[in-house]
Amino acid sequence: MCIDVGKRIKRLRKQQKLSQRQLGELTGKSQETISRMENGKIGVSLVFLNKLSKIFKIPLDYFLKQK
């Protein structure tokens, strides 16, 4: 699941033309943490996904659905 969620985060970030650093600044995370999330190296909490859903103005279930 981590990899799918990470790919979705990356896709949304790129659609919004944000760098990892910019997304990190919006979410209170480091660029390294954003990179590790996008690459499935670390998990992503529901609290963080909820924050992303508000930033990107999308439903939370976008991150949680299966393919």
DALIN-V877046 format. One record per residue. RES is the residue in one small letter. SS is DSSP state (H for helix, E for strand, - for the rest). OMEGA is omega as a letter, one per 20 degrees, with the letter a starting at -180 (NA if undefined). Layout:
res: {RES & RES}
ss: {SS & SS}
omega: {OMEGA & OMEGA}
//
This chain:
res: {m & c & i & d & v & g & k & r & i & k & r & l & r & k & q & q & k & l & s & q & r & q & l & g & e & l & t & g & k & s & q & e & t & i & s & r & m & e & n & g & k & i & g & v & s & l & v & f & l & n & k & l & s & k & i & f & k & i & p & l & d & y & f & l & k & q & k}
ss: {- & H & H & H & H & H & H & H & H & H & H & H & H & H & H & - & - & - & - & H & H & H & H & H & H & H & H & - & - & - & H & H & H & H & H & H & H & H & - & - & - & - & - & - & - & H & H & H & H & H & H & H & H & H & H & H & - & - & - & - & H & H & H & H & - & - & -}
omega: {a & a & r & r & r & r & r & r & a & a & r & a & a & r & r & a & r & r & r & r & r & r & r & r & r & a & a & r & r & r & r & r & r & r & a & r & a & a & r & a & r & r & a & a & r & r & r & r & r & r & r & a & r & r & a & r & r & r & r & a & r & a & a & a & r & r & NA}
//
